[in-house]
């Protein structure tokens, strides 16, 4: 199960460097490529707004 980024994302960039498989894409609201995500949760651990959760 991949993680997902909600509309609470503030595009701060803290999650980008945490993803070991580069599944996160930048944008107004960041997104996670479910096909690449290994569900490690590293991104969710560093998200300051709690915008990242398991689907």
C-alpha positions in Angstrom: 0.0 0.0 0.0 1.5 3.3 -1.0 1.4 6.6 0.9 -0.6 9.5 -0.3 -0.2 13.3 0.1 -3.4 15.3 1.0 -4.4 18.8 0.2 -2.8 19.8 3.6 0.6 19.7 1.8 2.4 23.1 1.9 5.1 22.0 -0.6 7.9 22.6 2.0 10.2 19.9 0.5 11.0 18.1 3.7 9.7 14.8 2.3 11.7 14.8 -1.0 15.1 14.0 0.5 13.6 11.3 2.8 12.2 9.1 0.0 14.7 6.3 -0.8 13.1 5.5 -4.1 12.4 9.0 -5.4 8.7 8.4 -5.6 7.7 12.0 -4.6 7.2 14.7 -7.3 7.2 18.4 -6.6 4.3 20.7 -7.5 1.8 23.1 -5.9 0.9 20.0 -3.8 3.5 17.2 -3.9 2.4 13.7 -5.1 3.7 10.2 -4.6 4.0 7.7 -7.4 2.2 4.6 -6.0 4.1 2.3 -8.4 7.4 3.4 -6.9 6.4 3.8 -3.2 7.7 1.1 -0.9 5.5 2.2 2.0 8.5 2.8 4.2 6.8 5.9 5.9 10.0 8.0 5.9 8.2 10.9 4.2 5.3 10.8 6.7 7.6 10.9 9.6 9.1 14.3 8.5 5.9 16.0 7.2 5.3 19.1 9.4 1.6 19.2 8.5 0.7 15.5 8.7 -0.3 15.6 5.1 1.2 12.2 4.2 -0.6 9.0 5.2 -1.0 5.4 4.0 -3.8 5.0 1.5 
